[in-house]
Amino acid sequence: MSKDQRTMPIDPSEFTMSLGDHIDELRKRFILALIVPLPLSILIFFIAHILVEWLLLPLQRVQLAWGFPPEVQVLSPPEFLMLELKLSIVLALVLSLPWLLWQGWCFIGPGLYPRERRFVYLLMPGSFILTLVGIAVMYFLMLPLMLQVLMLITRGVGVPEQLLPLAPSVADSALVIPMPETPPTEAVPGQIWLDPDGSMLRIAVTTEQADHVQILQSPLQGRSAVTQVFQLSSYVNFVLALLLGVSLAFQLPLVLLLGGWLGLIDAPMLRGKRKWALLVCAAVSAITTPADAFSMLLMLIPLYALYEFGILLVAFLPADRVAGRARDGDEAA
């Protein structure tokens, strides 16, 4: 148990402060809260390129699956630097969240009774666990599927055949490029081949190191009217916005549990409002995801499942049971 927690009074009336003391305590907690994220963001900045690679992995896998080069564009000189700064600050705040919440708790905790503090001890770790689950679901499931659907929609836009005539002189002198059933295991510099599906042209070239061969690739999109080229900052902003929406959405069970503890809702009422809950979840899904039905469905399914999980929490963790445990602990102490 930390020093701040040991010094919290059993009776809040014993812990009184003037307005000036409250302001001083708030300033102290604010300064302490910045001690961790500020230096942490500086340290993370030196490995920010790893974060960019981690965020690009789902996109690159989808790009390769659809025959596009696994790359994004940077359209201005400072764009990549500013993106690394942004990612460093965001990740530092995320990693420092337990410390930030603890400083906020040390400010408001002395004004609560021990039985009321028990509620916070359940909500804080629950929120952390649900946030981690939401991040995992977003990164490993929702994001790849959303990218697949969005690329599939764009891939359907093609150029009419009459706009792509092939001149006879070009046809007669065209270079025949082999299409092996399997890519060569040991490419030779200067070797050119097409993938078995005919969507990617690959060329083997030498590098600065004579004993290494680099494979360059280019997608073949002569019939496509839209080229799938992504801007790095736009893609990362899309991922971060989706991450924020999912993280907030996954707090729904705790919101319902808190409403139950305050006496605003109960389990029978929540069961009777399932149709309205489904409608609200659909609206939230439409706001927090791209404008396509599949992405909305991907958010709607876990969001409604969290609503049902919230009903279970309200039913099995009522306020009197939690407060009773707190009183038993106080008497034992």
SULPERA-V863103 format. One record per residue. RES is the residue in one letter. D_CENTER is the distance of its C-alpha to the mean C-alpha in Angstrom with 1 decimal. Layout:
RES:D_CENTER / RES:D_CENTER
This chain:
M:32.6 / S:32.0 / K:34.8 / D:33.0 / Q:32.7 / R:36.3 / T:37.6 / M:36.1 / P:39.2 / I:40.0 / D:41.3 / P:39.3 / S:42.7 / E:43.7 / F:40.9 / T:41.9 / M:41.0 / S:42.2 / L:40.0 / G:40.4 / D:39.4 / H:36.3 / I:35.4 / D:36.2 / E:34.0 / L:31.1 / R:31.6 / K:31.8 / R:28.5 / F:26.8 / I:28.3 / L:27.4 / A:23.7 / L:23.6 / I:25.3 / V:22.2 / P:19.4 / L:21.9 / P:23.2 / L:20.0 / S:18.4 / I:21.6 / L:21.3 / I:17.8 / F:19.0 / F:21.3 / I:18.6 / A:16.2 / H:17.2 / I:15.8 / L:12.3 / V:13.0 / E:14.4 / W:11.5 / L:9.1 / L:12.2 / L:13.1 / P:11.7 / L:13.4 / Q:16.5 / R:17.0 / V:17.1 / Q:19.3 / L:21.7 / A:21.9 / W:23.1 / G:25.3 / F:23.6 / P:23.6 / P:20.4 / E:20.2 / V:19.0 / Q:21.2 / V:21.6 / L:24.0 / S:25.2 / P:26.3 / P:24.2 / E:20.9 / F:19.6 / L:20.9 / M:19.3 / L:15.9 / E:16.4 / L:17.6 / K:14.6 / L:12.2 / S:14.8 / I:15.0 / V:11.4 / L:11.2 / A:14.7 / L:14.0 / V:11.3 / L:13.8 / S:16.6 / L:15.5 / P:18.1 / W:20.7 / L:20.1 / L:20.3 / W:23.3 / Q:25.1 / G:24.6 / W:25.9 / C:28.9 / F:29.7 / I:29.8 / G:30.7 / P:34.5 / G:34.9 / L:33.9 / Y:36.1 / P:35.3 / R:34.7 / E:32.2 / R:30.4 / R:29.9 / F:27.5 / V:25.2 / Y:25.5 / L:24.0 / L:21.3 / M:19.8 / P:19.1 / G:18.1 / S:15.4 / F:14.2 / I:14.4 / L:12.7 / T:9.6 / L:9.6 / V:10.3 / G:7.6 / I:4.9 / A:7.7 / V:8.4 / M:5.5 / Y:5.9 / F:9.6 / L:10.8 / M:9.4 / L:8.3 / P:11.7 / L:13.7 / M:12.7 / L:13.7 / Q:16.8 / V:17.9 / L:17.5 / M:19.4 / L:22.0 / I:22.7 / T:23.4 / R:25.4 / G:27.9 / V:29.3 / G:32.3 / V:35.4 / P:38.7 / E:41.0 / Q:43.9 / L:41.9 / L:41.6 / P:45.2 / L:46.2 / A:49.3 / P:52.1 / S:52.5 / V:48.9 / A:49.1 / D:52.2 / S:50.9 / A:47.4 / L:46.0 / V:45.4 / I:42.2 / P:42.0 / M:39.4 / P:39.4 / E:38.3 / T:36.2 / P:35.1 / P:37.6 / T:37.0 / E:38.6 / A:38.3 / V:41.2 / P:40.8 / G:41.8 / Q:40.8 / I:39.1 / W:37.8 / L:35.8 / D:33.2 / P:34.7 / D:32.9 / G:34.2 / S:30.9 / M:30.6 / L:33.4 / R:33.4 / I:35.7 / A:36.6 / V:37.5 / T:38.6 / T:36.7 / E:38.2 / Q:38.7 / A:41.4 / D:40.4 / H:36.9 / V:36.1 / Q:33.1 / I:32.0 / L:31.2 / Q:29.9 / S:29.9 / P:28.9 / L:31.8 / Q:31.0 / G:34.5 / R:34.1 / S:30.7 / A:30.9 / V:27.2 / T:25.8 / Q:22.2 / V:21.5 / F:18.2 / Q:18.1 / L:15.9 / S:15.0 / S:14.5 / Y:12.1 / V:10.0 / N:10.4 / F:9.4 / V:5.9 / L:5.7 / A:7.5 / L:5.8 / L:2.8 / L:6.4 / G:8.2 / V:6.9 / S:7.4 / L:10.6 / A:11.6 / F:11.7 / Q:14.2 / L:16.7 / P:18.9 / L:19.5 / V:20.3 / L:22.8 / L:24.1 / L:24.8 / G:26.5 / G:28.6 / W:29.6 / L:30.7 / G:32.8 / L:31.2 / I:30.2 / D:31.2 / A:30.4 / P:33.2 / M:32.1 / L:28.5 / R:30.0 / G:32.2 / K:29.5 / R:27.4 / K:28.2 / W:27.1 / A:23.9 / L:23.1 / L:23.9 / V:21.7 / C:18.7 / A:19.5 / A:19.7 / V:16.3 / S:14.8 / A:16.7 / I:15.6 / T:11.8 / T:11.9 / P:14.1 / A:17.8 / D:18.6 / A:19.7 / F:17.8 / S:14.3 / M:15.7 / L:17.1 / L:13.9 / M:12.6 / L:16.1 / I:17.0 / P:14.6 / L:15.1 / Y:18.8 / A:18.8 / L:17.4 / Y:20.3 / E:22.7 / F:21.4 / G:22.0 / I:25.5 / L:26.2 / L:25.1 / V:27.4 / A:30.2 / F:30.2 / L:29.3 / P:31.6 / A:32.3 / D:35.8 / R:34.7 / V:32.2 / A:34.8 / G:37.4 / R:35.7 / A:35.4 / R:39.1 / D:40.1 / G:38.3 / D:40.1 / E:43.4 / A:42.9 / A:42.1
